[in-house]
Amino acid sequence: MAMPPSSHYYVPILAGLFLAEWIVLAIHPLHRHDWILENVLLFLVVPILALTYPRFPFSKISYTLLFLFGCLHVVGAHYTYAEVPYDSWWISLTGRSLNEQLGWQRNNFDRLVHFSYGLLLAYPIREVYLRIAGVRGFWGYALPLSFIMSTSMIFELIEWGAATVFGSDLGMAYLGTQGDVWDAHKDMGLASIGAVMAMIFTAAVNLYLQRDFAREWAESLRVKRPKPLGEEELQRLWKQRQE
């Protein structure tokens, strides 16, 4: 697929900026073993994006959103999510504590990143669904939301498993609950809220720009195959196999 000339420069610039941040923050992280755990998914996702770039380039909007989320994650991996000193940074800038101003009793950087997971990644995921699965209308918004919610749940299970396997300080640093028994529920809820906001905004833009928006939604909800796909379909497939 041929790409616009501007994209040939835009994506490498984003990649270079991200690599520079990653290298700087890879030097002397607060907890090296936790940094390694936090970067496992990054080591998987970045090569996939690089290898699929020639055949499946994302839009510049999606690459920008992926870049922003990656930058947040790299900061969290350097300090561990529970110890990112954003409050100290805010005090240095304003002379006042952000946590005190907002009434927070804990380090909420992890909450920001979970919210950003939904807010920033729902659109790139929607692009995959539209361009590969060919979904339209309602499903172009519902499926990215479902993906964010389900993968948030899976990640919480991964955190639980890692904390169980590694135990002690490393497990707790990776889990990052900070004593909140509802931490996993809040993280999943914030990711879902972020994705809902992203899809509502996307739908609003499309409603304004897309002339056939309502028709596309109606068509996406129309029944395409009126016959049930339970035992009747199994019988049909069995008969077909016997022929």
C-alpha positions in Angstrom: 0.0 0.0 0.0 1.4 3.4 -1.0 1.6 5.9 1.8 1.4 9.7 1.6 4.9 11.3 1.5 4.2 13.1 4.8 3.6 9.7 6.6 7.0 8.5 5.5 8.6 11.2 7.8 5.9 11.4 10.5 6.1 7.8 11.7 9.9 7.5 11.8 10.0 10.8 13.8 7.5 9.4 16.3 9.5 6.1 16.5 12.8 8.0 17.0 11.3 10.2 19.8 9.9 7.1 21.5 13.2 5.2 21.2 15.1 8.2 22.7 12.7 8.3 25.6 12.9 4.6 26.1 16.7 4.6 26.1 16.9 7.5 28.6 14.5 5.9 31.0 16.0 2.4 30.6 19.1 3.8 32.3 19.0 3.1 36.0 15.3 2.5 36.5 14.0 2.5 40.1 13.6 -1.3 40.1 15.3 -3.1 37.3 13.4 -6.4 37.6 10.1 -4.6 37.6 11.2 -2.6 34.6 11.9 -5.8 32.7 8.4 -7.2 33.6 6.7 -3.9 32.6 8.5 -4.0 29.2 7.6 -7.5 28.2 4.4 -6.4 26.3 6.4 -3.5 24.8 9.0 -6.0 23.5 6.2 -7.9 21.8 4.0 -5.0 20.5 6.7 -2.8 19.0 8.2 -5.4 16.7 4.7 -6.4 15.5 4.0 -2.7 14.6 7.3 -2.5 12.8 6.9 -5.7 10.9 3.3 -4.9 9.8 4.1 -1.3 8.9 4.8 -2.0 5.2 1.5 -3.9 4.6 -0.7 -2.4 7.3 0.3 1.2 8.1 -2.0 2.8 10.6 -3.2 6.4 10.2 -1.2 9.2 11.6 -3.9 9.7 14.2 -3.5 6.1 15.4 0.3 6.3 15.4 0.1 9.5 17.5 -2.3 7.9 20.0 0.0 4.8 20.2 3.0 7.0 20.7 1.3 9.0 23.6 0.3 5.8 25.4 3.8 4.3 24.9 5.4 7.4 26.4 3.2 7.2 29.5 4.0 3.5 29.8 7.7 4.0 29.6 7.6 6.6 32.4 5.6 4.1 34.6 8.1 1.3 33.8 11.0 3.5 34.9 9.7 4.4 38.3 7.1 1.6 38.7 3.6 2.9 38.4 3.1 3.3 42.2 6.1 5.5 42.5 6.0 8.0 39.6 6.9 11.3 41.3 4.3 13.4 39.5 3.3 15.1 42.7 6.9 16.3 43.3 7.0 17.6 39.7 3.7 19.4 40.2 5.0 21.0 43.5 8.2 22.1 41.6 6.0 23.8 39.0 3.2 25.3 41.1 4.4 25.1 44.7 1.3 23.1 45.6 0.6 19.4 45.9 -1.6 18.0 43.1 -2.7 15.1 45.4 -3.8 17.5 48.1 -5.6 19.7 45.6 -7.6 16.8 44.3 -8.0 15.0 47.6 -6.0 11.9 46.5 -4.6 9.6 49.2 -2.5 7.5 46.8 -0.3 7.7 43.7 -2.7 7.8 40.8 -0.4 7.6 37.9 -1.5 4.0 37.3 -5.1 5.1 37.2 -4.1 7.7 34.5 -2.5 5.0 32.3 -5.4 2.6 32.6 -7.8 5.4 31.6 -5.4 6.3 28.8 -5.3 2.7 27.6 -9.0 3.0 26.7 -8.9 6.7 25.6 -5.9 6.4 23.4 -6.0 2.8 22.0 -9.7 2.4 21.2 -9.3 4.3 18.0 -6.3 2.3 16.6 -8.2 -0.9 17.6 -11.3 0.4 15.7 -9.1 1.0 12.7 -8.0 -2.7 12.8 -11.7 -3.8 13.0 -12.7 -1.6 10.1 -9.9 -2.4 7.8 -9.4 -6.1 8.5 -12.7 -7.4 9.8 -14.7 -5.0 7.7 -17.2 -4.1 10.4 -19.4 -1.1 10.0 -21.9 1.0 11.9 -22.7 0.0 15.5 -20.1 -2.8 15.5 -17.3 -0.4 14.6 -17.8 1.2 18.0 -19.0 -1.7 20.1 -16.2 -4.1 19.2 -13.3 -1.8 20.1 -14.9 -1.1 23.4 -15.4 -4.8 24.0 -11.7 -5.4 23.1 -10.5 -2.7 25.6 -12.7 -4.2 28.3 -11.7 -7.8 27.7 -8.0 -7.1 27.4 -8.1 -4.9 30.6 -9.5 -8.0 32.4 -6.8 -10.2 30.9 -4.1 -7.8 31.9 -5.4 -7.8 35.5 -5.2 -11.6 35.5 -1.6 -11.4 34.1 -0.7 -9.0 37.0 -2.3 -11.4 39.5 -0.4 -14.3 38.0 2.9 -12.4 38.0 2.4 -11.3 41.6 1.7 -14.9 42.6 4.7 -16.3 40.7 7.3 -13.7 41.7 5.8 -12.9 45.1 7.5 -10.6 47.7 8.5 -7.0 46.7 8.8 -7.7 42.9 5.3 -9.1 42.7 3.8 -6.3 44.7 5.7 -3.6 42.7 4.3 -5.1 39.5 0.8 -5.5 40.9 0.8 -1.9 42.2 -2.5 -2.1 44.2 -1.1 0.3 46.9 -3.4 -1.4 49.4 -6.6 -0.9 47.5 -8.7 -4.1 47.4 -10.7 -2.7 44.5 -7.7 -1.7 42.5 -8.3 -4.2 39.6 -12.0 -3.2 39.4 -11.1 0.5 39.2 -8.4 0.0 36.6 -10.8 -1.9 34.4 -13.5 0.6 34.9 -11.3 3.5 34.0 -10.1 1.8 30.8 -13.7 1.2 29.9 -14.6 4.8 30.5 -11.7 6.0 28.4 -12.8 3.8 25.5 -16.4 4.9 25.8 -15.3 8.5 25.6 -13.1 7.8 22.6 -15.9 6.0 20.8 -18.5 8.7 21.6 -16.1 11.4 20.3 -15.4 9.3 17.1 -19.1 8.7 16.6 -19.9 12.4 17.0 -17.2 13.4 14.4 -18.6 10.7 12.0 -22.2 11.8 12.6 -21.2 15.4 11.6 -19.1 14.4 8.6 -20.6 11.2 7.3 -23.8 11.6 5.3 -24.9 8.0 5.4 -24.1 7.6 9.2 -27.7 6.6 10.2 -28.1 4.3 7.2 -24.8 2.5 8.0 -25.9 2.0 11.6 -29.3 0.6 10.6 -27.7 -1.7 8.0 -25.2 -3.0 10.6 -28.0 -4.0 12.9 -30.2 -5.6 10.2 -30.5 -9.4 10.4 -28.5 -10.9 7.5 -29.2 -14.6 8.2 -32.8 -15.2 9.5 -32.2 -18.9 10.1 -30.8 -19.9 13.5 -27.2 -21.0 13.7 -27.5 -23.6 16.5 -28.4 -27.3 16.0 -29.8 -26.5 12.6 -26.5 -25.3 11.4 -24.7 -28.3 12.9 -27.1 -30.6 11.1 -26.4 -28.9 7.9 -22.7 -29.1 8.3 -22.9 -32.7 9.3 -24.9 -33.6 6.2 -22.5 -31.7 4.1 -19.6 -33.6 5.6 -21.3 -36.9 4.9 -21.9 -36.1 1.2 
